[in-house]
Amino acid sequence: MRVASGAFKEDVEDSAPPARPHGTRRGLAGYPGGARVQGQEARSRERVIVLGDAAGSGAGPPRPAPASARPAGRTSSPAPRLGGGSAGTAAAAPGGGGPGMDTRLDQETALWLRWDKNPLTFESVKQLIAEGNKEELQKCFGARMEFGTAGLRAAMGPGISHMNDLTIIQTTQGFCRYLEKQFSDLKQRGVVISFDARAHPASGGSSKRFARLAATTFISQGIPVYLFSDITPTPFVVYWDNGAQIISPHDKGISEAIEENLEPWPQAWDDSIINSSPLLHDPKASISKDYFEDLKKYCFHRSVNRETKVKFVHTSVHGVGHDFVQSAFKAFDFAPPEAVPEQKDPDPEFPTVKYPNPEEGKGVLTLSFALADKTKAKIVLANDPDADRLAVAEKQDSGEWRVFSGNELGALLGWWLFTSWKEKNQDHSALKDTYMLSSTVSSKILRAIALKEGFHFEETLTGFKWMGNRAKQLIDQGKNVLFAFEEAIGYMCCPFVLDKDGVSAAVITAELASFLATKNLSLSQQLKAIYIEYGYHITKASYFICHDQGTVKKLFENLRNYDGKNNYPKTCGKFEISGIRDLTTGYDDSQPDKKAVLPTSKRSQMITFTFANGGVATIRTSGTEPKIKYYSELCAPPGNSDPEQLKRELNELVSAIEEHFFQPQKYNLQPKGE
């Protein structure tokens, strides 16, 4: 489910699609359905993110923040006791034990049984209490969901730690009150809400159900709601009133507002009130029309597209992307791509894949490769389930399939968008106002292109919430933002959506491949040409799994106290370290005052090491998963360097980082599974 606050004009009629908001933007804000989910959790996870630019033009509101872990200022009668002792007010840290744990669980479960009107989750909690199953209750009530890199995420199920009817109602109530304080004209603006195909029958939860409950909350307060009538890609509903995802201080403000509005309001459970409400509108037709009209502006070779012999296979991996990618191809005058039939329709069970995330590699693309081989297609385009990410694979002359990394596709799309822009803008003075962005853990290939071509490159913290907000700042200053990307296969090719967008990225990649084919070039050959011209950028990224936050803290504190004297390491095996930036503590030894320029946060761990051989490695915790991730890159100057030698050197560096910095045996870390 997605919710967004926005700025629709006051004169929208009941049956009419939403007019453009005040100013030049079209958007509001939203709760999107989950995207990057893995394993069995893929079947039950629902992500809540406040999105906004419903029309895809870059305007929208905040994503709903999660409540903080410890509910504050609430009183209630105690629940049935789970252990000895009397009811009290002591609390324990999330996931910990201690004398206050039973008391806190008693309080949380008592409130749950008082407020939950969903019979499935109500009975589930009631049964766990009757069984005295403290372990499962702790999983359900250990801590309220918190904001990660991209909003509020959790598996669907009972309790405050999961996505369910009650936590959606609580989140939306807090979000509603926060928006009322932020926007005096909220009852004229309204909010946008959409959903995807996720569902969890065991708890009665689904993205569509959550969307209706969220709409009920706003309409009960007299606030117009623009509720999409069908599943929608994330990019169609995007964020705060500036069109980008929320950043501080809004996340904290929304979290506090949620904690202050936990008891369901009188009409919270009666979603029938929205059925005939004059405050309910369906923006689907209007937004789709505007999105694809805007997208056409990024089609540079329409005649090539019409005549191309390049064939494409597309998979939406049981998500929402199929119809929208088909429409995007039509907008670019392409023949429709071949859709993988077993995966084109939404299915919350993701029956054909172990991980419904094309970022995980070839395993997700098995059916796509088979269809491509059958139809003689050379290019596979794969969206994630909510269509904001894109993976691309190309058939090589050897018969093997090459799946491009996020960094490699970022290099190709960045080069293509700059080349296409340059052809239309011969005035070199425009370069001084032209920008590209990437996250700090992504390849620096855009920096190399920018240095040679004369435009600006900036890096941001990890996540499109940072790139989207920075892009909006630059656009407001009259700058031209051509492209932004992150290594996790996220691309912003068209700044009318200030977020990653797998639909636009898919069709723009198709045009790039078709254009290259007229020059008898493949994507792989063009990527090599980019590296020869701008310098090879060899990258390698992976992660270790660690469920114990205490262990994570020890690992990072060891890196900050490597010699026992509060010093960072000076070497990693045989590799000399030349620079260190710690965005948890705010330290950066490359700055004159030793203070980091990028924003810092003590809530997450992130250290970047620069090596004397030109290598860079960042180690960070995930905002959404129990992972410690690393990202490494070795950059060579322009010229025909030996990429195989660079790969060998980078592999040696990564091995040293794993051995000396991660120390997986010491910390009992689980390596990434194949």
Buried (B, 14 or more C-beta within 10 A) or exposed (E): BBBBBBBBEEEBEEEEBBBBBBEEBBBBBBBBBBBBBBEEBBBBBBBBBBBBBBBBBBBBBBBBBBBBBEBEEEEBEEBEBBEEEEBBEBBBBBBEEEEBBBBBBBBBBBBBBEBBEBEBBBEBBBEBBEEEBBEBBBBBBBBBBBBBBBBBBBBBBBBBBBBBBBBBBBBBBBBBBBBBEBBEEBBBBBBBBBBBBBBBEBBBBBBBBBBBBBBBBBBBBEBBBBBBEEBBBBBBBBBBBBBBBBBEEBBEBBBBBBBBBBBBBEBBBEBEBBEEBEBBBBBBEBBBEBBBEBBEEBBBBBEBBEEBEBBBBBBBBBBBBBBBBBBBBEBBBBEEBBBBEBBBEBBBEBEBBBBBBBBBBBEBBEBBBEBBEEEEBBBBBBBBBBBBBBBBBBBEEEEEBBBBBBBBBBBBBBBBBBBBBBEEEEEEEBBEBBBBBBBBBBBBBBBBBBBEBEBBBBBBBBBBBBBBBBBBEBBEEEBBBBBBBBBBBBBBBBBBBBBBBBBBBBBBBBBBBBBBBEEEBBBBEBBBEBBBBBBBBBBBBEBBBBEEBEBBEEBBEBBBEBEEEEEBBEEBEEBEBBBBBBBBBBBBBEEEEEEBEBEBEEEBBBBBBBBEBBBBBBBBBBBBBBBBBBBBBBBBEBEEBEBEEBBEBBBBBBEBBBEBBBEBEEBEBEEEEE
